[in-house]
Amino acid sequence: MTAHEARPIGPDTLEKLRTTDDAGRPCVPYTATEGGDPLRCCLRGTEAGELIALVSYAPLRRWAAETWARPGAYDEQGPVFIHAGQCEGPAGDRPGYPFSRAGALRTVRRYDAEGAIIGGRLLEIPADEEKGFDAAFAEAFADPEVALVHVRAVEYGCFHFEVRRGGAVAPPG
């Protein structure tokens, strides 16, 4: 079990993105021909034949709307894959963190309560993927000013998932 909760894009936001994305463009569903693209609705890879969409998503803007933060110029939008129709969300029995493979590079970007970037780090995911992410999140949240963390792919800058302060998961039993 992971020490922190990787948060998918929420159902209300997904409903809106399936109509108009955060760049103001209509959602254009298509059938995945190959598998493996990272779905941010259920935090798993696509499977060939699934109806998906590539939409523009502004995660910090969405968080700021919930919290009254003012990210200003730090508000970013970028491409994410989602199911084009309703999704059941992440499977409860999924081990580890999503989109994690040893050797992959990720940025672990830290934001304060106003939505300003206050640091970050490059993470080369180690062989023990879960332990590597747990350590990066523990390091981030050791700073009391950090309100949330975004994990992004280095290759394309794509948003993968968010972890919020207080998003630690209790150890089993």
Summary of the structure (lengths in Angstrom):
residues: 173
radius of gyration: 15.7
end to end distance: 11.2
largest distance: 46.4
contacts: 499
relative contact order: 0.21
helix: 18%
strand: 29%
